[in-house]
Amino acid sequence: MVKGAITAIGNRFQRTDLPLISPELVLTGDWITVEPDMAQQSILGFGASFTDAACYVLSRMDQVSRSRLLHELFHPTQASLQVCRLCIGASDYARTAYSYDDVEDDVELSHFSIDYDRAYIIPVVREALQVNPDLFLFSSPWSPPGWMKTGGSMLGGWMRQQYLSVYADYMVRYLQAYREAGVPIRGITVQNETETDQLGQMPACYWHPEHEAEFVLHHLAPRLEANGLDVLVWILDHNYVMWKRAKWMLDHAPLARVVDGVGFHAYQGKPEMMSMLHDAHPHHHVYWTEGGPDLGQDYLHNWCHWGKTFTDALRNWSRSITAWNLALDERGEPNIGPFPCAGLVTVEEDGKGVLYSGQYAALRHFSSYVKPHAVRVLSTEVDGLSNVAFINPDGQKVVVLTNPKSASRRIGIACAGQRFAVQLEPNSMMTVAWD
């Protein structure tokens, strides 16, 4: 018997055992062959984002309810969310547009303070760290302080070259202040979405690629080293379609030596573009750093959409999947917009009820069973079905399957002499795990 096949339709997870098929029997239909010796990328983990909005919503829950939810989301025996994103200052999902130093031309950063984050963000993240002390936290800025940019506002504009040095100091101060607050940050991106100002509707900033390269190579990386901060640096943090920008930057060998990898979003382009970057720079990692559901009728039921999205990213070398807002209320608030995003989970305004999105259902298929430091291995594809395979550090094999069709599918899985069959319900996902 194969122990631990997990089927989910929506958020109803059901464990079953699967009988092995004797080698002499032939299963009609489609087969997936898992190649355990064909190792691809190692897996960092799966998670979501501790935005100001998410932490505010979670803070409105009573202590018992919040503790129960955080246990379900982060404990290694539950959903086991692992790779989570924080915002350096305000994002679009904040209660107000703020930075850590809004005093114009304060190049000495004498007014720098993370006190805004001490109300909700830091306490919630510390609670999550108590549940899972091994969380990998990375941080992204939506905007430098407005006075460092053209236009002088947090909402849009271009980064000004004259402030690159002080902005590196600003980031170091952020990392040090968070570490002192008990929240160690292990990765950092230069800018969320480097090629948009979002029409001036939210904290955002354009970065010319030459300025981003100069900032990392000559300012940020030296400051991190000088201050003993062992923090990974990721560039781009934008859409698949912009992979050539990242390639151009990594073609510069000195810069490539101080960059760990590239962050990608799925809003434009194709996931295969991550493979194009990997082919050009196989020693640099790629990470899926943002994507979330919108409010609407599919919010609770679109697990197959997200199952395919995550599978496509993982089959194209991504080491991690990090969803957008961890939690929002039923109106998708608070945010600076209005914008239409919803949370990975929805916490009703009274702080008592919790709704779980289709994205959560899909993410849990991966996060609960694919452990940190697992390795993705090759698996053959089947028309109309998404699949991706892994080997966990303890040798356990895991295959995640997504069937978006309105008909059930019978699929055979073969791996290293073992063969078994699974029955996929319509519009469902299944995780198969065996030793």
C-alpha positions, 0 to 999 in steps of 0.5 A: 500500500502507498501511505498518505494519498491526500485528496481535496475538493475545496478545503476538505482533505481526505487521506486514503491508501492506494494499492500497488499494482503488480508489474505484470498488470497493465493500467489503461489510460495515462501514466506519470513517470517519476524520475527520482534520479533526475534532480532539479531545484531544491525547495525553500518553501511556501508561504504568504505575506505579512502586509500591514493590512494582514497583520491589522486584520489578524490583530483584531481577532481575540487571542484564542482565535488568532492563536488557533489560526496561526497554529493552523497556518504555520505549524509544521504539522499543519499547513506549515507555511514557511517562506513569508514576505514583509513590506519595507514601509507601506505597500498598497495593502497598508492603512496609510502610505508611510516610510521609516523616515518621512523627513525631507532630505534627512540623509543622516537618517536621524529620524529613522524609526520602525515604530509604525510596525510595532503596533501590529506587524512585528507582534503578529510576525513574532507570534508566527515565529513562536509557532514555527521558529524556522520561518524564512522571512524576506522583505520588499520595499514598495517605495523609498521615502518620497524625498528620495524620488522624482516627484517627492511622493511615496506614490509613484516616481523614479528612484534618484541616483543621488540617494542610492547610498543613503537608501542602502543605509536605510535598508541596513537600518531596517534589517538591524531594527527588525533583528533587534525586535526579534524578527530576523530577515533572511532575504531582501528584494531591491524593489517590488515591481521595478518597472511600474509606478502604478499610475501614482495610486499606491506606494511604487517606484520605477528603477532604471536597471542600471541604477538597480545594478549600481545600488546592489553592487556598490551600495547595498552588498558592501553595506550588508557585508560591512554590518555582518548581515547575512541576507540574500539579495534578490533582484527584479521582483516583477513579472515573468515577461521582464526576465530579460532585464534580470538576465542583462543584470546577471550578465555582469559578473561582479553583480552576479556574484552578490545576487542570490536570485530573482523574484518573479510575479505571474501577472504578465508573461509565461512561467517558462520565462523563468526557465529561460533565465535559468538556462542563461544563469543556472547558478542563480535561483528564482523565486515566486514572490507574489500572487493572490486571489481577488474578491469574487464568486471564485474566491472559495473554489478556484483551487485548480487555477492555483494548483496549476499556477503553482505547479507551472512555477515549480516546474520552471525552477522556482524554489518557493511560492509566496502568496500575497496578503495572508489575511484580509477582511471580507471586503479585501481591506484595509488597502490604500486603493480601493483595490480588489485583492482578497486574502489567502484567508478571510477574517470576518470583520468581527474577528470570529469567522474565517473563510479559506480561499481556493488558493489556500486549499491549493497551497496547502497541498504543497506546503503540508507535504513538500518539506524545506530542502526537498528536491524537485525531480522530473515527472512526465506530463499528461494532457489536461492535468498538472503534476509536479514531483519531489523527494523530501529530505527523509527520502519520501516521494511526493507528487501533487496533481491538479485535475481542472476538468469536469470529468474524473481521471484515472492516472497511473504513477510509476517510480523506481519499480513501484506502480499504483493508480489514483482516481482524481475527482473532477475539479480536484487536487491530490497529493500522493506521498510514499516512502 
